[in-house]
Structures are given as structure tokens and as C-alpha cells.
């Protein structure tokens, strides 16, 4: 390999540069009437069995205290159609606004947790907090998934499989929102044997 084949890279200051991430709306509270939502991008899966995930939230956020007190929350995936509401819920505080009325999103009572989920979300993940890890600017809420609510519009009635790719999910990359792009392959496509036609 010649030096002309190597991309030139510059050392950059350490920072949060793992992108893209899902831009989710996290709902919390004891009921529909006593609830709030906040936008979170520091979110992810951490275990399969049992199913576990995390969200990282700044302690000064209004929802931080609600989640810490109740030890549960719901992660609501968002779509391109929800981009404006998702951004608005992230820059405005529940201390000052009723985010449900301001965004026009619809709260629905939770099934396995008390916090509501968002009707417009294609997938809502109900979670119970197992532990809170203070990390500095953010505290990580490590949680067990206790229920998943999937929009019937994206479930194939013949195979009973859920196709999130059709939902038009919203992504967040370094301060910008993007709709999901075209599918490039399915898990394992790189090693799948080609069918031999006779």
C-alpha cells in the first residue's frame, strides 16, 4: 500500500462522535396527567437476555428527577414525521411547558409501567430502572425491558414479523436529524450463500 492509498486523518479532541444514533422520546411519570417527555440520543441496547437498555440524562434536566424517583420510563422511537416534535421536546423544559399539548403528541397509559407511551411512535419500550451510574455530565439509567409495544401497521400478518424499516425512523448525527436511508442488506447478508439456479 502506497502513501497515496492512506486517507489522511487528523487527531481530534476527545468527544461524543459515535453516530448515527436514534433520536428517541423518553416518557416518564406516574400517569398520563402527571407525565413528561424528553428527547434523548444517548440511548442503546446493552444486553439480550434479559433484555436491557440504557439512557443517559443530565441531572439538571426536569425529567431526571421524575425518572430517578419512579425508577421507570418508556423509550419511544421516533419517525421523520415526528422530527419537529422530537426537537422541540429536547430544547424546551417540562418545568415551563406541557409538552403534550405543545407537541400535539398523544399520551396513552402504560401497560407494564406507569409512565405513558406515545401513540404516534412506531415502537415503545417500557423499562424499569435497575441502577443509576453517575458518569459526569450525564447519569446512566440502566434498565430492564419489561414490555414492547409495536404498531400493528408494521407487523406482517402472515409472518408475524415486525418491519421497523417501513416506519421511517429518525436518526441524529452530530447535531442534525436525518431520516433513515435505503436498506443495504440484512444481518448476515455478507456470508449468505447464493442460490444456485439450474
PyMOL commands that set and color helices and strands:
alter all, ss='L'
color gray80, all
select helices_A, chain A and resi 3-5+62-70+80-91+99-103+152-154+164-167
alter helices_A, ss='H'
color red, helices_A
select strands_A, chain A and resi 21-22+24-29+35-40+43-47+52-57+72-76+107-108+117-118+123-134+139-150+170-173+176-179
alter strands_A, ss='S'
color yellow, strands_A
deselect
rebuild
show_as cartoon
